[in-house]
Amino acid sequence: MTGQFFTIDIDTYRDRFEPGDHMLVDVRELEEWVMGHIPGAVHIPLDDLPARVNEIPTDKPVVIVCASGVRSLYGASFLAEAGYMDVYSLDDGTFGWMMKRLPLER
């Protein structure tokens, strides 16, 4: 069965999810990741997603983030097509997170 994914804005994401109740997957490249990422994110570059999909749980929501919200749409679509049922793409991505002056990990 093919799932569907939803887009979610940063404020809604922060209101809705707590650490541990979902998986936040950052699909940016390593060079982008080391510059700073959203706390709690797991790094799986978009090109590696098909080979590493088994690292992503099916029993909790999955939120995909990239730099600006474009690659995350591809990642979320891939997971939905793979049968994941509770998938989100984070609008405005890490850049939007930074523009809100929210904390980053390095």
C-alpha positions in Angstrom: 0.0 0.0 0.0 1.3 3.4 -1.0 1.2 6.1 1.7 1.1 9.8 1.3 3.1 12.6 2.8 2.3 16.0 4.0 4.2 19.3 4.3 4.6 20.8 7.7 5.8 24.3 8.6 8.5 24.8 11.3 6.2 26.2 13.9 3.7 23.3 13.5 6.6 20.8 13.6 7.9 22.3 16.9 4.4 22.3 18.4 3.5 18.8 17.3 6.6 16.7 17.8 8.8 16.0 20.8 12.3 14.3 20.7 11.9 10.6 20.5 8.3 10.5 19.2 9.4 10.8 15.5 12.4 10.5 13.3 13.9 13.6 11.8 15.9 12.7 8.7 18.2 15.4 7.1 18.7 14.5 3.5 21.4 17.2 2.7 24.9 16.4 1.6 27.6 15.9 4.2 29.2 19.3 3.5 25.8 20.9 4.4 25.2 18.7 7.4 28.5 19.6 9.1 27.8 23.3 8.8 24.8 22.8 11.2 21.7 20.7 11.5 18.5 20.6 13.5 19.1 19.0 16.9 18.1 15.3 16.9 18.3 14.9 13.1 19.7 11.8 11.6 21.9 12.3 8.5 20.9 10.2 5.4 21.7 12.0 2.2 18.9 11.9 -0.4 21.0 9.7 -2.8 21.6 7.2 0.0 17.9 7.0 1.1 17.0 3.9 -1.0 19.9 1.9 0.3 19.3 3.0 3.9 15.6 3.0 4.1 15.7 0.1 6.6 17.2 2.5 9.1 14.0 4.5 9.2 11.2 3.1 11.5 7.8 2.4 10.1 6.1 2.7 13.5 6.5 6.4 14.2 6.2 9.6 12.2 9.1 10.6 9.9 9.9 14.2 9.1 12.3 14.9 6.2 14.3 18.1 6.1 16.8 19.5 3.6 18.2 23.0 3.1 15.1 24.8 1.8 12.3 22.3 1.4 12.8 20.9 -2.1 14.9 17.8 -1.6 12.8 16.9 1.4 9.8 16.7 -0.9 11.6 14.0 -3.0 12.6 12.2 0.2 9.1 12.3 1.6 7.6 11.1 -1.7 10.1 8.2 -1.8 9.1 7.1 1.7 5.4 7.4 0.9 5.8 5.3 -2.2 7.8 2.8 -0.1 4.7 2.4 2.1 5.5 4.7 5.0 2.2 6.1 6.2 3.1 9.1 8.5 5.6 11.2 6.5 6.2 14.9 6.5 8.4 17.3 4.5 9.6 20.3 6.6 8.8 23.5 4.7 11.6 26.1 4.4 14.1 23.4 5.7 17.3 24.2 7.6 17.5 27.7 6.2 14.1 28.5 7.5 15.1 27.0 10.9 18.2 29.3 10.9 16.1 32.3 9.9 14.0 31.8 13.0 17.2 31.8 15.0 16.5 28.3 16.3 19.4 26.2 17.6 21.6 24.1 15.4 24.0 21.2 16.3 27.4 21.0 14.7 
